[in-house]
């Protein structure tokens, strides 16, 4: 089972100055930076997925959150995705490079933003090893399996569009002898309808299916979908799970014959999750999570700056508390301070992220108490000291500090590495 990471232009400055929070001298975005697969050895994933909607904005469609500039798009198509992503050479020459359309970008539109002909051309020019036909997302998944007549006409239309595009797409690939393996996208409003879509795609000639619409589904619903699909297709037909948000529960999906899946979750959780920011391998073979220590830059954090502008906080006072929190965390890492003193300094500064937010004092105190307990656990266990990944070896305690993109993305890269090792062990145990 291969783990693919969805390209979100997450690279870091290898020479970043953490003590002074400065980029390396002369640093140029992208050119001076490194991707996770360059920074870490072995690479923390088995392949990359690139969405067309991130590279090429379609007419009338809002820009994707991950947006290539025009120059970057031209360079990717001129040099090829593998060279642009610096994912070539002996290390990665056989690694999977999957293209998809990024259907979330046009989910509000009546039809997909890209025609099959345009997608085939894009995949070929970019040099992908695999490419998914343009689909149209169906988010509803009714486990009661309603009939086609019982669902909304717009949903039926999305189902039909996805299959029609897949047929045209596969015809183009076969007729022109395109150098990538085509994947047929499965969309549906229920496990039964998704199984029917998979069956039709297989009859068209697809031997690799990409299961979509999984992002909002819970584990049991995804299992129901996969069970229904496997009952309708050949055992040898391969399956890819698109945007598999339940990647941490991969142990429960080892019996479905999954060939590959993509997820950004391990990296994104490093800076978007409220408490599970740092991955660790537990003694029971399962993943364990820790809360990063939030010490934002006083003069750059939006909430703190608002408080300063309104006269609620003093900039000088915040800067003093910020410096004390950073000094204590680093001293604790060296063994020159206690967990209690460090926690006191961290929470003394952290409280200003809540004060003045409009909630009552009692609610703020409750939130601070919960955060203090989570941070205390992080300090007590010091997980960064027992990790041997390239990130933790390189920057030590800085990886656990929630502050600035270069720390947060490095923590995300650490998470990818831990998750990749966890996946490998899980697969071996299931074999």
Secondary structure as the mmCIF struct_conf table of DSSP 4:
data_model
#
loop_
_struct_conf.conf_type_id
_struct_conf.id
_struct_conf.beg_label_comp_id
_struct_conf.beg_label_asym_id
_struct_conf.beg_label_seq_id
_struct_conf.end_label_comp_id
_struct_conf.end_label_asym_id
_struct_conf.end_label_seq_id
STRN STRN1 UNK A 2 UNK A 6
HELX_LH_PP_P HELX_LH_PP_P1 UNK A 7 UNK A 7
STRN STRN2 UNK A 12 UNK A 13
TURN_TY1_P TURN_TY1_P1 UNK A 14 UNK A 15
STRN STRN3 UNK A 17 UNK A 17
TURN_TY1_P TURN_TY1_P2 UNK A 18 UNK A 21
STRN STRN4 UNK A 22 UNK A 22
HELX_LH_PP_P HELX_LH_PP_P2 UNK A 23 UNK A 24
TURN_TY1_P TURN_TY1_P3 UNK A 25 UNK A 26
TURN_TY1_P TURN_TY1_P4 UNK A 29 UNK A 32
STRN STRN5 UNK A 33 UNK A 34
HELX_RH_AL_P HELX_RH_AL_P1 UNK A 36 UNK A 39
BEND BEND1 UNK A 40 UNK A 42
BEND BEND2 UNK A 44 UNK A 46
STRN STRN6 UNK A 47 UNK A 51
HELX_RH_AL_P HELX_RH_AL_P2 UNK A 52 UNK A 55
BEND BEND3 UNK A 56 UNK A 56
HELX_LH_PP_P HELX_LH_PP_P3 UNK A 57 UNK A 58
TURN_TY1_P TURN_TY1_P5 UNK A 59 UNK A 60
BEND BEND4 UNK A 61 UNK A 61
HELX_LH_PP_P HELX_LH_PP_P4 UNK A 62 UNK A 64
BEND BEND5 UNK A 65 UNK A 66
HELX_RH_AL_P HELX_RH_AL_P3 UNK A 70 UNK A 79
HELX_RH_AL_P HELX_RH_AL_P4 UNK A 81 UNK A 84
TURN_TY1_P TURN_TY1_P6 UNK A 85 UNK A 86
HELX_RH_AL_P HELX_RH_AL_P5 UNK A 89 UNK A 92
TURN_TY1_P TURN_TY1_P7 UNK A 93 UNK A 94
BEND BEND6 UNK A 95 UNK A 95
STRN STRN7 UNK A 96 UNK A 100
HELX_RH_3T_P HELX_RH_3T_P1 UNK A 103 UNK A 106
TURN_TY1_P TURN_TY1_P8 UNK A 107 UNK A 108
BEND BEND7 UNK A 109 UNK A 111
BEND BEND8 UNK A 113 UNK A 114
HELX_RH_AL_P HELX_RH_AL_P6 UNK A 116 UNK A 126
TURN_TY1_P TURN_TY1_P9 UNK A 127 UNK A 127
BEND BEND9 UNK A 129 UNK A 129
STRN STRN8 UNK A 130 UNK A 132
HELX_LH_PP_P HELX_LH_PP_P5 UNK A 133 UNK A 134
TURN_TY1_P TURN_TY1_P10 UNK A 143 UNK A 144
HELX_RH_3T_P HELX_RH_3T_P2 UNK A 148 UNK A 150
BEND BEND10 UNK A 151 UNK A 151
HELX_RH_AL_P HELX_RH_AL_P7 UNK A 153 UNK A 176
TURN_TY1_P TURN_TY1_P11 UNK A 177 UNK A 177
BEND BEND11 UNK A 179 UNK A 180
STRN STRN9 UNK A 181 UNK A 186
BEND BEND12 UNK A 189 UNK A 190
HELX_RH_AL_P HELX_RH_AL_P8 UNK A 191 UNK A 204
TURN_TY1_P TURN_TY1_P12 UNK A 205 UNK A 205
BEND BEND13 UNK A 207 UNK A 207
STRN STRN10 UNK A 208 UNK A 211
BEND BEND14 UNK A 213 UNK A 213
TURN_TY1_P TURN_TY1_P13 UNK A 215 UNK A 216
HELX_RH_AL_P HELX_RH_AL_P9 UNK A 219 UNK A 232
BEND BEND15 UNK A 233 UNK A 233
TURN_TY1_P TURN_TY1_P14 UNK A 235 UNK A 236
BEND BEND16 UNK A 237 UNK A 237
STRN STRN11 UNK A 238 UNK A 241
TURN_TY1_P TURN_TY1_P15 UNK A 242 UNK A 243
TURN_TY1_P TURN_TY1_P16 UNK A 245 UNK A 246
HELX_RH_3T_P HELX_RH_3T_P3 UNK A 247 UNK A 253
TURN_TY1_P TURN_TY1_P17 UNK A 254 UNK A 255
BEND BEND17 UNK A 256 UNK A 256
STRN STRN12 UNK A 258 UNK A 262
HELX_RH_AL_P HELX_RH_AL_P10 UNK A 265 UNK A 272
BEND BEND18 UNK A 273 UNK A 275
STRN STRN13 UNK A 278 UNK A 281
TURN_TY1_P TURN_TY1_P18 UNK A 283 UNK A 284
BEND BEND19 UNK A 285 UNK A 286
STRN STRN14 UNK A 287 UNK A 290
STRN STRN15 UNK A 293 UNK A 294
TURN_TY1_P TURN_TY1_P19 UNK A 298 UNK A 300
HELX_RH_AL_P HELX_RH_AL_P11 UNK A 302 UNK A 309
TURN_TY1_P TURN_TY1_P20 UNK A 310 UNK A 311
BEND BEND20 UNK A 312 UNK A 313
HELX_RH_AL_P HELX_RH_AL_P12 UNK A 315 UNK A 334
TURN_TY1_P TURN_TY1_P21 UNK A 335 UNK A 335
BEND BEND21 UNK A 336 UNK A 337
HELX_RH_AL_P HELX_RH_AL_P13 UNK A 339 UNK A 350
HELX_RH_3T_P HELX_RH_3T_P4 UNK A 351 UNK A 353
TURN_TY1_P TURN_TY1_P22 UNK A 354 UNK A 356
BEND BEND22 UNK A 357 UNK A 359
HELX_RH_AL_P HELX_RH_AL_P14 UNK A 361 UNK A 381
HELX_RH_3T_P HELX_RH_3T_P5 UNK A 383 UNK A 386
BEND BEND23 UNK A 389 UNK A 389
HELX_RH_AL_P HELX_RH_AL_P15 UNK A 390 UNK A 395
HELX_RH_3T_P HELX_RH_3T_P6 UNK A 396 UNK A 400
STRN STRN16 UNK A 401 UNK A 402
HELX_RH_AL_P HELX_RH_AL_P16 UNK A 404 UNK A 430
#
